[in-house]
């Protein structure tokens, strides 16, 4: 059985940061290299960007359950499906200049011009 080494999603809930964490900007190419390892689990929460990110990466980032909720373990590390993680990669869409989605708006892939990549380490 292969051990999952990191989680990935479109955002990380700030209220779950309860211990030291490093946030390191990364390139999209580095993110793709990490995905190629196959040692990851997705907690992608927004359906509207899921199709776009799947197309951009060439990977299916659909989580095992719809909108899975991250929790914290007893030492305040992120936990998904009962597994502790010390590494998380966040991919946030970059929208066309001047565009800001309305609350609850489904954003089409055409409005996404790229992706910001952030690696979080606990």
N, C-alpha and C positions, 0 to 999 in steps of 0.2 A: 504494500500500500504506500502510495506516494504522499509525503507530508506536504501540506499546503503552507507556503512560506510567507505569503502576504495577501492582503485584501485590497480590493480596488473598488472605487465608486466615483460618483459625480460630486459629492460633498462629504464633509465630515462634521458631525454635530459638535460645535464648540463646547457645549455643556458636558461633553464626555471627556474633556481634557482635564484630568485631575492629578497628573503627574508630569514630570519633565518630558517634553516632546521637542524634537528638532524638525523643522519644516524646511526642506531643501528644494528649490526650484530645479526642475530637470527638463531635458529636451523631450520632444515627442518621440524621437528616435530611440532614446534610452528607455522610455516607457514600452515601446514595441519590443525591444530586446528582453525586457523583464517578462512581458506577456509570453514570449516564445518559450520560456522555461516551462510553462504549463503548471507551475506551482502556485496558483492563485485562486482566490474565491471572490466573486463579485457580490457587492451589495448595492448595485446601481438602483437608484430610487426614482428616477424620472423617466417615464416611458417616452416622453416627447424627444429626448435627446438620445435614447438608446439606439434607435435605428441609425442615426447619424454617426454615433461613435462606433457601432459595429461596422459600418461602411468604411470609416476612416482608418480603423485599426486592422480590419480583416479578421477580427476575433469576435466571437459571440459573448458579449458581456452581460447577457441576460442572467439575473440571479436565479438560484434554485427555487426561491419563493418570491412572490411579488412584494416589492418594497420591504425587504428584510430589515429588521431593526438591530442595530448594533447595541451592545450592552457593555458593561464593565465587569471584569472579574473582581475577586476580593482584593487584588493588589492594584486595581485601577488601570489595567491594561485593556485595550479593546478586545471584545469577544464577539464572535459570530458563530452561531450554531454550536456553542459549547467549546469552541477552540480559541485559545489566546493568541493574539497577534502582536508583534512588535514592529511591524512594517505595514504601511498603508500608502497606496498611490491614489491620488485624486486627480481626476481629469475634469476641468471646468471649461465649458464652451466660451469661446470668444465670439461675440455677436458683431454684426455689421455696425459700423460707426453710428452712434446716435440711437441705436435700437435698445430698448429695455422692455422685456416681456411683461405683460400685465399679470397680475396675480392669477394663477391657475391657467394661464395661456399655454396652449400647445404650440411650441416653436418649431417651425419647419426647418429642415436641414439646410435649405438655401440661405437662411439667416446666420448660420454658423460659419465663421471664416477660419477658424482654427481652434486650438485647444491649449489651455494653460495646464501644465503638469507640475504637481507638487508631491514630493516623497516625504512621508512623515515617519519618523523613527522614535520609538520609545526605548 
